[in-house]
Amino acid sequence: MKLPGLPENEEDRLKSIYMIDLLDTRDDERFERLTRISQKLFQVPIAVINLIDRERQWALACQGLSGRELKRDISFCAHAILQDEPLILNDARQDERFSDNPLVTQEPFIRFYAGYPVRLPDGAVAGTLCLAGNEPRNFSDDDIAVMKDIASIVEDEFEVINMAMTDSLTELRNRRGFYNIGEKRFRELQQNRTPFSILYFDLDKFKPINDIWGHAEGDEVLKVFADRLRQLQGPEDVAGRIGGDEFAILIADGNQAGVFQDKLRDSMNAYNEHSGKPYNINYSYGILSSSAGTYGSLMEMIKESDTVMYSEKRRKNSVS
């Protein structure tokens, strides 16, 4: 058995998967119906939409299998995401990569497999639409074309989900998306007793930029700042635009909050030095750290970090 390799952009790919927040979800009818259609259309016992996580495969929607999770090192789909075209196996016993794979030698005794890569809106490969059966089978060019159409519908659903939770200007999570994904991450970290932090930001003197140089320039300021947050955030961090010129990020590793702020400060200082703009992009921020049981919800933690940030903002204004 050959272990699957890793895509060249693996860390960026994982970040994109975590941002759309579909891992560990199930019974989403928009995806379940597509696997039911695929199962009946291709007359196969197994039809699945799989997402490939760092060390596992998660079945977002599934027909014909009882379990949702599988180790990545035995996943057929982990091989399929490494290529642009679909992976078709007429008989897995005849392929040295899979002939002694436990999914072939044991239940569900896979013989036929077809996996079509599915991508997220930013182009990152999330996983596959896959079909499998316990009898060898030929898969025609027409079959592949139909499978491609269904995979495209899966990608359209990814786009709809992403649009509902994304700020169209900055491409960070909007308020709804930040709280939707952030609250889930908050609960996971609390449950695992993992320390984490919230950084809350407010841009300084943003209104004069809009008033003097126009809203297009103000929009550019927001995009520049958001881009710096995006570049610095880790795969499991959650960043969002909470209001007009207010941003927040949940740092999943509580020890990294200070490091993140230092890097952000250096990045913004470098931008201000070389931008050639008649103004600087400055900001106030509040950092709040949490351990298990400290806060009851992400909303509660955000409110307190907002208070910390505004205390800092008032202090800066009084000094200036």
NORBELBEL-V787321 format. One record per residue. RES is the residue in one small letter. PSI is psi as a letter, one per 40 degrees, with the letter a starting at -180 (* if undefined). OMEGA is omega in radians with two decimals (NA if undefined). BURIAL is b if it has 9 or more other ideal C-beta (glycine too) atoms within 8 Angstrom, else e. Layout:
BEGIN
RES_PSI_OMEGA_BURIAL ; RES_PSI_OMEGA_BURIAL
END
This chain:
BEGIN
m_h_3.11_e ; k_h_3.11_e ; l_i_3.12_e ; p_i_3.06_b ; g_a_3.13_e ; l_i_3.02_e ; p_i_-3.13_b ; e_d_-3.09_e ; n_f_-2.97_e ; e_d_-3.09_e ; e_d_3.08_e ; d_d_3.12_e ; r_d_3.13_b ; l_d_3.11_b ; k_d_3.14_b ; s_d_3.11_b ; i_d_-3.13_b ; y_d_-3.12_b ; m_d_-3.13_b ; i_e_2.93_b ; d_f_3.08_b ; l_e_3.06_b ; l_i_3.10_b ; d_e_2.99_e ; t_i_-3.12_e ; r_i_3.07_e ; d_f_3.02_e ; d_h_-2.97_b ; e_d_-3.12_e ; r_d_3.12_e ; f_d_3.13_b ; e_d_-3.13_b ; r_d_3.12_e ; l_d_3.07_b ; t_d_3.07_b ; r_d_3.11_b ; i_d_-3.13_b ; s_d_-3.14_b ; q_d_-3.11_b ; k_d_-3.08_e ; l_d_-3.09_e ; f_e_3.11_b ; q_f_3.11_e ; v_i_3.11_b ; p_d_-3.04_e ; i_h_3.03_b ; a_h_-2.99_b ; v_i_2.87_b ; i_h_-3.06_b ; n_i_2.98_b ; l_h_-3.11_b ; i_h_3.11_b ; d_a_-3.06_b ; r_d_-3.09_e ; e_e_-3.07_e ; r_i_2.99_b ; q_h_-3.14_b ; w_h_3.12_b ; a_h_3.11_b ; l_d_3.06_b ; a_i_-2.94_b ; c_h_2.98_b ; q_h_3.02_b ; g_e_3.07_b ; l_i_-3.11_b ; s_d_-3.09_e ; g_i_3.13_e ; r_d_-2.98_e ; e_i_-3.09_e ; l_i_3.08_b ; k_h_-3.09_e ; r_d_-3.03_b ; d_e_3.05_e ; i_e_-3.08_b ; s_h_2.99_b ; f_d_-3.07_b ; c_d_3.08_b ; a_d_3.00_b ; h_d_-3.05_b ; a_d_-3.10_b ; i_e_-3.12_b ; l_e_-3.12_e ; q_i_-3.12_e ; d_d_-3.12_e ; e_i_3.14_e ; p_i_3.04_b ; l_h_-3.11_b ; i_h_3.06_e ; l_h_3.11_b ; n_d_3.07_b ; d_h_-3.05_b ; a_d_3.13_b ; r_d_-3.10_e ; q_e_-3.12_e ; d_h_-3.06_b ; e_d_3.11_e ; r_d_-2.97_e ; f_e_-2.98_b ; s_d_3.13_b ; d_e_3.07_e ; n_h_-3.13_b ; p_d_3.07_e ; l_e_3.09_b ; v_d_-3.07_b ; t_e_3.13_e ; q_a_3.07_e ; e_h_0.15_e ; p_e_3.09_b ; f_f_-3.10_e ; i_h_2.99_b ; r_c_3.10_b ; f_h_3.06_b ; y_h_2.99_b ; a_h_3.14_b ; g_h_-3.14_b ; y_h_-3.11_b ; p_h_3.05_b ; v_h_-3.01_b ; r_i_3.03_b ; l_i_-3.08_b ; p_d_3.13_b ; d_e_3.10_e ; g_e_3.13_e ; a_h_3.11_b ; v_h_-3.12_b ; a_d_-3.06_b ; g_b_-3.09_b ; t_i_2.73_b ; l_h_-3.08_b ; c_i_3.09_b ; l_i_3.12_b ; a_i_3.10_b ; g_i_-3.10_b ; n_e_3.02_b ; e_i_3.06_e ; p_i_-3.08_e ; r_i_2.97_e ; n_i_-3.13_e ; f_h_-2.99_b ; s_i_3.06_e ; d_d_3.09_e ; d_d_3.08_e ; d_d_3.14_b ; i_d_3.14_b ; a_d_3.12_e ; v_d_3.11_b ; m_d_3.09_b ; k_d_3.12_b ; d_d_-3.14_e ; i_d_3.08_b ; a_d_3.10_b ; s_d_3.09_e ; i_d_3.05_b ; v_d_3.13_b ; e_d_3.07_b ; d_d_3.11_e ; e_d_3.04_b ; f_d_-3.12_b ; e_d_3.14_b ; v_d_3.13_e ; i_d_-3.11_b ; n_d_-3.13_b ; m_d_-3.10_b ; a_d_-3.05_e ; m_e_-3.04_b ; t_h_3.03_b ; d_h_-3.01_b ; s_d_-3.11_e ; l_d_-3.02_e ; t_e_-3.09_b ; e_e_2.92_e ; l_i_3.02_b ; r_h_3.01_b ; n_a_-3.08_b ; r_d_3.14_b ; r_d_-3.12_e ; g_d_-3.14_b ; f_d_-3.12_b ; y_d_3.13_b ; n_d_-3.11_b ; i_d_-3.09_b ; g_d_-3.13_b ; e_d_3.09_b ; k_d_3.12_b ; r_d_3.09_b ; f_d_-3.12_b ; r_d_3.14_e ; e_d_-3.11_e ; l_d_3.09_b ; q_d_-3.12_b ; q_d_-3.14_e ; n_e_-3.14_e ; r_f_-3.14_e ; t_h_3.09_e ; p_i_3.11_b ; f_i_-3.07_b ; s_i_2.99_b ; i_h_2.97_b ; l_h_-3.13_b ; y_h_-3.03_b ; f_i_3.00_b ; d_h_-3.12_b ; l_h_-3.13_b ; d_h_3.04_b ; k_f_3.14_e ; f_d_-3.11_b ; k_d_3.10_e ; p_d_3.09_e ; i_d_3.09_b ; n_d_-3.05_b ; d_d_-3.04_e ; i_d_-3.03_e ; w_e_3.03_e ; g_i_-3.06_e ; h_d_3.10_e ; a_d_3.10_e ; e_d_3.07_b ; g_d_3.09_b ; d_d_3.13_b ; e_d_3.09_e ; v_d_3.13_b ; l_d_-3.12_b ; k_d_3.12_b ; v_d_-3.12_b ; f_d_3.13_b ; a_d_-3.14_b ; d_d_3.10_b ; r_d_3.08_b ; l_d_-3.10_b ; r_d_-3.12_b ; q_d_-3.02_e ; l_e_-3.07_b ; q_i_3.09_b ; g_i_-3.08_b ; p_d_-3.08_e ; e_e_3.05_e ; d_i_3.12_b ; v_h_-3.14_b ; a_i_-3.14_b ; g_i_2.98_b ; r_h_-3.01_b ; i_d_3.13_b ; g_a_-3.08_e ; g_d_3.12_e ; d_f_-3.14_e ; e_h_-3.10_b ; f_i_3.07_b ; a_i_3.04_b ; i_h_3.02_b ; l_h_3.12_b ; i_h_-3.01_b ; a_d_3.04_b ; d_h_-3.04_e ; g_d_-3.14_b ; n_e_-3.04_e ; q_e_-3.07_b ; a_d_3.12_b ; g_d_3.10_e ; v_d_3.12_e ; f_d_-3.12_b ; q_d_3.12_b ; d_d_-3.14_e ; k_d_3.12_b ; l_d_3.11_b ; r_d_-3.14_e ; d_d_-3.13_e ; s_d_-3.14_b ; m_d_3.08_b ; n_d_3.13_e ; a_d_3.10_e ; y_d_-3.12_b ; n_d_-3.11_b ; e_d_-3.00_e ; h_e_-3.03_e ; s_d_-3.07_e ; g_e_3.14_e ; k_i_3.12_e ; p_e_-3.14_e ; y_i_3.02_e ; n_i_3.01_e ; i_h_3.12_b ; n_i_-3.09_b ; y_i_2.96_b ; s_i_-3.10_b ; y_i_3.00_b ; g_h_3.08_b ; i_h_3.11_b ; l_h_3.14_b ; s_i_-3.08_b ; s_i_2.92_b ; s_i_-3.02_e ; a_h_3.04_e ; g_e_-3.10_e ; t_d_-3.12_e ; y_i_-3.10_e ; g_d_-3.10_e ; s_i_3.05_e ; l_d_3.14_b ; m_d_3.13_e ; e_d_-3.13_b ; m_d_3.12_b ; i_d_-3.13_b ; k_d_-3.13_e ; e_d_3.11_b ; s_d_3.05_b ; d_d_3.11_b ; t_d_3.11_b ; v_d_-3.13_b ; m_d_-3.12_b ; y_d_3.03_b ; s_d_3.09_b ; e_d_-3.14_b ; k_d_3.12_b ; r_d_3.12_e ; r_d_3.12_e ; k_d_-3.13_b ; n_d_-3.14_e ; s_d_3.11_e ; v_d_-3.10_e ; s_*_NA_e
END
